[in-house]
Amino acid sequence: MLPNLLEKLQFNTLRTKIIFAFIIVGLIPFLIFATFSYHTYSEAFYSKITTYSEEVVNSVVIQTDNYLLDIIELFEMKDDYYINQGIKLIQANEYQKNRKYIFRLWEEFNKIIRLKQGLNEFSIRFNNGQILSNFGLYYSAERDNSYYQDINFNNQGYFISTPHYNKYEEAVISIVKPFNTEKIKRVFLSIHFNIEILKRLTNLRLGQQGYIFIINKNGKVIYHPEEENIGQKAKLLNEYILKNNEGSTVIESNQKEYVLTFSSSELTDWKIISVADTTQFIAQLNELKKLTIIGIISILIALTIMIFYLSFYLTRPLKRLERVTEKAVHNNFNVDIQIKGKDEIAKLGKSINKMMSRIRNLVKTNIKEQKHIRELEVKSLYEQIKPHFIYNTLDMIIGQLEENNNIERASYLIESLGKFFRLSFAKGKEMVLIKKELDHIRSYLDIQKFRFMDKFDYLISIEDPEIKSYFIPKLLLQPLIENSIYHGVLNRDDDGLIIIKGYKRKDYIIFKIINNGPGINQNKREEISNILKDDIKKYNSEKNYGIYNVNKRIKYKFGEKYGLYLEESTNNKTVFRIEIGIIEVNEEND
């Protein structure tokens, strides 16, 4: 459906592209601005929530710590005479005979309770569960007493319990401190305060649905506006809150998102956590998003109207240019473009006129070069299949069959000759794989080696095997191999050696053809150098056509920076170097 729509809109026309380009260019800055504004507003709102929440929780931490510090100061009664005597009498079970000490302590405890709002009970607790407090002398209930078993006091020497119930089933929190002397052990001073005091301390506004709750270091709720959560594992909690002393995080629960800001009290190890519901915030953001979309659509409509007019004005001379150049598409290069003005389109028209003129010249030159290339290829192929080469090879095969009855050797020669011809013609292709070109050279060398009775040996060394998958003009290496045989190794008194090396260097391929013949004299080297500079007319064209052919074909195919070079020639070594470009696909067939 979408491709059909684009086709109806003629998206392939320059005018349509200009329209869409202008729309996109005009729209992108606005989209970026709108997106940036949206995210800035969002981050600012989150920052505002977090900053306000941090102030609130820090305030609650300070107020809670101050309240608890005031309570802890009430414990400073360790050397009180009446407390010491009362403890001794109760532990000795003799308090009935000395009730004045007990009565005095009861009065003292009631005074202490009235000193601080929210205090519920001040008591001395004994290891056997007996309690002396402002409520009198009694034994604690089993569930209340459980808070005083195996108490672990903090570094300040006191212990703060989790919420529990006193003898009157009131929810309280206990602060406990050991009252130990040299003679008194396992006796505790304890102050209960009503949990309602935490409700008062945390009663601060955090939006319409925000609230504050308190947990201990294990994640159990100390205080929560919903009483059923007190003493339970906190529901809105994650590892980040448990592992850090302060910070802010976002938690999703029941398809809602909450911003939690927390701070820790060093005094109690409690974490004061504020909860801000983002529902109202998200509604505001959605409203902003709606306004942004409306703005984008309005700007898009205005841009479209303006750009349609501009695109028509800009593309009108290009349409005229298109109609003229259409003729050139159909191989009619004898056209000129007439566009008035001095703008870029007029300059383009003049450039196209120059290009047409150059194309006409290039076509003529290309026709000549292609004709020359074909002549070079035919000449190269003829050099490969000279009648005397075929005659000599067939004569060797017949000799092996008639004289030596060596069928195996004759078969090998027939197979090598067959490969040689197949690779020579290469199905009419101009380019062949380097692997096939090397196979062709191997077949040729095997035939010549047999023909000259192992007068020489050869070695093909490819340092970079990957080059075998690249392409090379066919029959490029054979003329140099032939020269190495007839003008090199056959002129030695002992056995000769021909080495063909191939490797890759950056963006080109190098072949070196090395023979250990007697070398090339100075005059001949100068002659070869001039031939490779395209100055063959002064020299014997038939005798030197092989290296001229190779060099010319390379330059036609790959450019002037590539070619054939005589690298070295001494008394025992001659090295020709070929440099060609890299072709990974047979361009002739593509």
Secondary structure, 3 states (H helix, E strand, C coil): CHHHHHHHCCCCCHHHHHHHHHHHHHHHHHHHHHHHHHHHHHHHHHHHHHHHHHHHHHHHHHHHHHHHHHHHHCCCCCCCHHHHHHHHHHHCCCCCCCHHHHHHHHHHHHHHHHHCCCEEEEEEEECCCEEEECCEEEECCHHHHHHHCCCCCCCCCCEECCCEECCCCCEEEEEEEECCCCCCCCEEEEEEEECHHHHHHCCCCCCCCCEEEEECCCCEEEECCCHHHCCCECCCCCHHHHHCCEEEEEEEECCEEEEEEEEECCCCCCEEEEEEECHHHHHHHHHHHHHHHHHHHHHHHHHHHHHHHHHHHHHHHHHHHHHHHHHHHCCCCCCCCCCCCCCHHHHHHHHHHHHHHHHHHHHHHHHHHHHHHHHHHHHHHHHHCCHHHHHHHHHHHHHHHHCCCCHHHHHHHHHHHHHHHHHHHHHHCCEEEHHHHHHHHHHHHHHHHHHCCCCEEEEEEECCHHHHHCEEECCCCHHHHHHHHHCCHHHCCCCEEEEEEEEEECCEEEEEEEECCCCCCHHHHHHHHHHHCCCCCCCCHHHHHHHHHHHHHHHHHHCCCCEEEEEEEECCEEEEEEEEECCCCCCCCC
